[in-house]
Amino acid sequence: MKIDKLELYNFKQYYGSQVLQFAGYQVDDNQNVTVIYGSNGKGKTTIYRALMLALFGASELTKDKELGRKGDKFYICNLSALQESQDGSAMATVKVHFSHQGELFEIERVIVSQLFDDGQIQEDILSSKLLHTDIYGKTTPYDREDEIERLILRIFDKRMKDYFLFDGERIEQLMRDDKSQREEVAKGIKNVLKIDALEDAVQALNSLYANYHREVQ
């Protein structure tokens, strides 16, 4: 999986339309590294959140409070866009272009936001759409969440995203020297190496050997 381009519209700090092209996009396939640098609060983590929301949908909308924060309020849509709206409603969009083994993908999520008089903000995913172009050039659109999830999970196991795609806060969390974090890191490593499956196989072999040994006796 290679991320090519990220398009944002009124997504958190990113007011209006913004486009980020990643290394190698329509330039040089040998360029594989993109460095995003900036001081705190300038939107580095927002780029990560946008990718997660685009790929994994509604489960990312309210899962992590760091998706957007203003005092005790959490939001995704740009606050200025909400405040400028006559009825307090606005939309934010995130679109990700990526490729995988010769196939092209374009996934877009549209988030509708409502700012109420008491300052509370309610947000929901209004629509989701994925365009898939196979290696023969045939493009197929998908708008059902189960179909989109199936295609994404065929490429990227959601259980592994926290160990391959993470930001500075996640790194700091994983580096804490306490039992729960060590267990979490160990679990991630086991998933990567499929050690759990290996342990199950060893137990099955031990059971077969014990049965075989009894039969021989």
C-alpha positions as CSV (number, residue, x, y, z in Angstrom):
1,M,0.0,0.0,0.0
2,K,1.3,3.4,-1.0
3,I,-0.4,6.6,-0.1
4,D,-0.3,9.1,-3.1
5,K,-2.4,12.1,-2.2
6,L,-4.5,13.5,0.6
7,E,-7.2,16.1,0.0
8,L,-8.9,17.9,2.9
9,Y,-11.7,20.4,3.1
10,N,-12.5,22.2,6.3
11,F,-10.9,19.3,8.2
12,K,-9.9,20.6,11.7
13,Q,-7.1,23.2,11.3
14,Y,-7.2,22.9,7.5
15,Y,-9.6,25.6,6.4
16,G,-11.0,25.4,2.9
17,S,-9.4,23.0,0.4
18,Q,-5.9,21.7,1.0
19,V,-4.0,19.1,-0.9
20,L,-0.9,17.1,0.2
21,Q,1.0,15.1,-2.3
22,F,3.2,12.3,-1.0
23,A,6.6,11.3,-2.2
24,G,6.7,9.7,-5.7
25,Y,3.2,10.8,-6.7
26,Q,3.3,11.4,-10.5
27,V,7.0,12.2,-10.2
28,D,9.4,9.4,-9.3
29,D,8.4,5.9,-8.1
30,N,11.8,5.6,-6.4
31,Q,10.8,8.3,-3.9
32,N,9.2,6.5,-0.9
33,V,9.6,8.8,2.1
34,T,7.6,11.9,3.0
35,V,8.6,13.9,6.1
36,I,6.0,16.1,7.7
37,Y,7.6,18.6,10.0
38,G,6.2,21.4,12.1
39,S,5.7,22.7,15.7
40,N,3.0,21.5,18.0
41,G,-0.6,22.3,17.0
42,K,0.2,22.9,13.3
43,G,-1.6,19.9,12.0
44,K,0.8,17.0,11.8
45,T,-1.4,14.7,13.8
46,T,-4.4,15.9,11.9
47,I,-2.9,14.4,8.7
48,Y,-2.7,11.1,10.5
49,R,-6.2,11.4,11.9
50,A,-7.5,12.2,8.4
51,L,-5.9,9.0,7.0
52,M,-7.4,6.9,9.7
53,L,-10.8,8.3,9.3
54,A,-10.7,7.9,5.5
55,L,-9.5,4.3,5.7
56,F,-11.5,3.0,8.7
57,G,-14.6,5.2,8.8
58,A,-17.1,5.9,11.6
59,S,-15.2,3.9,14.2
60,E,-12.5,6.5,14.0
61,L,-14.9,9.4,14.3
62,T,-15.4,9.3,18.1
63,K,-12.8,6.7,19.1
64,D,-10.0,9.1,19.8
65,K,-10.7,12.4,21.5
66,E,-7.6,13.9,19.9
67,L,-9.6,13.9,16.6
68,G,-10.4,17.5,17.6
69,R,-10.4,19.4,20.8
70,K,-11.5,22.8,22.0
71,G,-11.8,22.9,25.8
72,D,-14.1,20.0,26.5
73,K,-15.6,19.9,23.0
74,F,-14.4,17.6,20.3
75,Y,-14.9,18.2,16.6
76,I,-13.6,17.4,13.1
77,C,-15.1,20.2,11.0
78,N,-13.1,23.5,11.0
79,L,-14.5,25.7,13.7
80,S,-14.3,28.8,11.6
81,A,-16.4,27.2,8.9
82,L,-19.0,26.3,11.5
83,Q,-19.1,29.8,13.0
84,E,-19.3,31.4,9.6
85,S,-22.3,29.3,8.7
86,Q,-25.7,31.0,9.1
87,D,-27.4,27.9,10.5
88,G,-24.3,26.6,12.3
89,S,-23.9,23.6,10.0
90,A,-21.0,22.8,7.7
91,M,-19.3,19.9,6.0
92,A,-15.8,18.5,6.1
93,T,-14.3,16.0,3.7
94,V,-11.3,13.9,3.5
95,K,-10.1,12.0,0.4
96,V,-7.2,9.7,0.1
97,H,-5.6,8.4,-3.1
98,F,-3.5,5.3,-2.8
99,S,-2.2,2.4,-4.8
100,H,-1.6,-1.3,-4.0
101,Q,0.0,-3.9,-6.3
102,G,-1.0,-2.1,-9.5
103,E,-4.5,-1.2,-8.3
104,L,-5.6,2.3,-7.7
105,F,-8.0,3.5,-4.9
106,E,-9.7,6.7,-4.1
107,I,-11.7,6.9,-0.9
108,E,-13.7,9.8,0.4
109,R,-15.6,10.5,3.6
110,V,-18.0,13.5,4.0
111,I,-18.7,14.6,7.6
112,V,-21.6,16.8,8.4
113,S,-21.3,19.0,11.5
114,Q,-23.8,21.0,13.5
115,L,-22.9,23.7,16.0
116,F,-25.7,24.3,18.5
117,D,-26.5,27.5,20.5
118,D,-25.0,25.9,23.7
119,G,-21.7,25.4,22.0
120,Q,-22.1,21.6,21.5
121,I,-21.1,20.1,18.2
122,Q,-22.7,17.0,16.7
123,E,-20.9,15.2,13.8
124,D,-21.7,12.2,11.6
125,I,-20.4,10.7,8.4
126,L,-22.8,11.8,5.7
127,S,-21.4,9.7,2.9
128,S,-18.6,7.3,2.0
129,K,-17.4,6.4,-1.4
130,L,-14.5,4.3,-2.8
131,L,-13.4,4.1,-6.4
132,H,-11.4,1.0,-7.2
133,T,-9.4,0.7,-10.5
134,D,-8.1,-2.8,-11.0
135,I,-4.9,-3.8,-12.9
136,Y,-6.9,-3.9,-16.2
137,G,-8.1,-0.3,-15.8
138,K,-11.7,-1.2,-14.9
139,T,-13.1,1.3,-12.3
140,T,-15.8,0.2,-9.9
141,P,-17.5,2.5,-7.4
142,Y,-18.5,1.4,-3.9
143,D,-20.7,3.3,-1.4
144,R,-21.8,0.5,1.0
145,E,-19.7,0.5,4.2
146,D,-19.4,-3.3,4.3
147,E,-18.0,-3.4,0.8
148,I,-15.6,-0.5,1.5
149,E,-14.4,-2.2,4.7
150,R,-13.9,-5.5,2.9
151,L,-11.6,-3.9,0.2
152,I,-9.6,-1.9,2.8
153,L,-9.1,-4.9,5.1
154,R,-7.9,-7.0,2.1
155,I,-5.0,-4.6,1.9
156,F,-4.5,-3.4,5.5
157,D,-5.4,-5.4,8.6
158,K,-7.1,-2.9,10.9
159,R,-5.7,-4.7,13.9
160,M,-2.2,-3.7,12.8
161,K,-2.8,0.0,12.1
162,D,-1.7,1.2,15.5
163,Y,1.7,-0.5,15.0
164,F,2.3,0.6,11.4
165,L,0.6,4.0,11.3
166,F,1.0,6.1,14.4
167,D,1.9,9.6,15.5
168,G,4.1,11.1,18.2
169,E,1.5,10.6,21.0
170,R,1.2,7.0,20.1
171,I,5.0,6.5,20.2
172,E,5.2,8.2,23.6
173,Q,2.4,5.9,24.9
174,L,4.1,2.8,23.6
175,M,7.4,3.8,25.2
176,R,6.0,4.1,28.7
177,D,7.7,1.7,31.1
178,D,4.7,0.0,32.7
179,K,3.2,-3.4,32.6
180,S,0.1,-2.5,30.5
181,Q,2.2,-0.9,27.8
182,R,4.7,-3.7,27.7
183,E,1.8,-6.1,27.2
184,E,0.4,-4.0,24.4
185,V,3.7,-3.8,22.6
186,A,4.2,-7.6,23.1
187,K,0.7,-8.2,21.7
188,G,1.5,-6.1,18.6
189,I,4.8,-7.9,18.0
190,K,3.1,-11.3,18.3
191,N,0.5,-10.2,15.8
192,V,3.2,-9.1,13.3
193,L,5.2,-12.3,13.6
194,K,2.1,-14.5,13.9
195,I,3.5,-16.0,17.1
196,D,0.1,-16.8,18.4
197,A,-0.6,-19.0,15.4
198,L,2.8,-20.6,15.9
199,E,2.1,-21.3,19.6
200,D,-1.2,-22.9,18.6
201,A,0.6,-25.1,16.1
202,V,3.1,-26.2,18.7
203,Q,0.3,-27.1,21.1
204,A,-1.4,-29.1,18.4
205,L,1.8,-31.0,17.6
206,N,2.5,-31.7,21.2
207,S,-1.0,-33.1,21.5
208,L,-0.5,-35.3,18.4
209,Y,2.8,-36.5,19.8
210,A,1.3,-37.4,23.1
211,N,-1.4,-39.4,21.4
212,Y,1.1,-41.1,19.1
213,H,3.3,-41.9,22.1
214,R,0.4,-43.6,23.9
215,E,-0.5,-45.6,20.8
216,V,3.1,-46.8,20.5
217,Q,3.1,-47.9,24.1
